[in-house]
Amino acid sequence: MHTDQHPLADRTIQLPDDRPIMHNLLGNVAGEQAIVEDWWDRVSGGSWTDANDNPAALVYAVRTAFAQLPLDDEVVYVKVNHLGMLLHESELT
């Protein structure tokens, strides 16, 4: 698990617009502004794979298959239009 804060924590970034990034309520958020909170394991205290009752983790689990994302813990919690979601580190750039 991560001991240090994510380098982009507490910053607003623009998500890349060259591939879809799906949110269950917002649809495709590619190109949108996102506030990076921190690594998911630092926010939640554990891996996204163990967050069985967390809606953001459940949606991320589905997205990993469709977007062919790595099944590791290089996952950050962000807010897009005030709604939380998990993104893999590779989706930030």
C-alpha positions in Angstrom: 0.0 0.0 0.0 1.0 3.6 -0.5 2.6 5.4 2.4 3.2 8.7 0.5 0.5 11.0 -0.9 -0.2 10.8 -4.6 1.9 13.5 -6.5 -1.3 15.1 -7.8 -3.3 14.9 -4.5 -5.4 18.0 -3.9 -5.0 19.2 -7.4 -7.4 19.7 -10.2 -6.4 18.1 -13.5 -7.9 17.7 -16.9 -8.5 14.0 -17.8 -7.1 12.9 -21.2 -9.6 13.0 -24.0 -8.0 10.4 -26.3 -9.9 7.4 -24.8 -13.2 6.9 -23.0 -13.3 7.0 -19.2 -16.8 5.9 -18.2 -18.6 7.0 -15.0 -21.8 5.2 -14.1 -23.8 8.4 -13.7 -21.9 10.9 -15.9 -21.1 8.8 -18.9 -17.8 9.5 -20.6 -15.8 11.9 -18.5 -12.7 12.0 -20.8 -11.5 15.6 -21.1 -13.4 16.7 -17.9 -11.8 18.4 -14.9 -11.1 16.1 -12.0 -10.0 16.8 -8.4 -7.5 14.1 -7.3 -8.0 13.3 -3.7 -5.2 10.7 -3.1 -4.4 7.0 -3.7 -7.5 4.9 -3.0 -5.8 2.8 -0.4 -4.9 6.0 1.6 -8.4 7.3 1.3 -10.2 4.1 2.2 -7.6 2.3 4.3 -7.4 -0.7 1.9 -7.4 -2.1 -1.6 -10.2 -1.4 -4.0 -10.5 -5.2 -4.4 -11.6 -5.4 -0.8 -14.1 -2.5 -0.9 -17.1 -4.8 -1.6 -19.8 -2.4 -0.5 -18.3 0.8 -2.1 -20.1 1.9 -5.2 -17.0 3.6 -6.7 -15.0 0.4 -6.2 -17.7 -1.8 -7.7 -17.9 0.5 -10.8 -14.2 0.4 -11.1 -14.1 -3.4 -10.9 -16.4 -3.5 -13.9 -14.4 -0.9 -15.8 -11.2 -2.9 -15.3 -12.6 -5.6 -17.6 -13.9 -3.3 -20.3 -11.0 -0.8 -20.3 -8.4 -3.6 -19.8 -6.9 -1.8 -16.8 -4.3 -3.5 -14.6 -5.6 -5.3 -11.5 -3.2 -3.6 -9.1 -3.5 -0.9 -6.5 -2.2 2.0 -8.5 -5.6 3.5 -8.2 -6.6 7.0 -7.3 -9.8 8.5 -5.9 -11.0 11.5 -7.9 -14.1 13.7 -8.0 -15.6 14.7 -11.4 -18.5 17.1 -11.1 -18.6 16.4 -7.4 -19.1 12.7 -7.9 -16.4 10.3 -6.8 -14.8 7.6 -8.9 -11.7 5.5 -9.1 -9.2 5.8 -11.9 -6.1 3.8 -12.6 -2.9 5.9 -12.5 -2.4 5.2 -16.2 -5.7 7.0 -16.9 -4.5 10.3 -15.6 -2.1 11.0 -18.4 
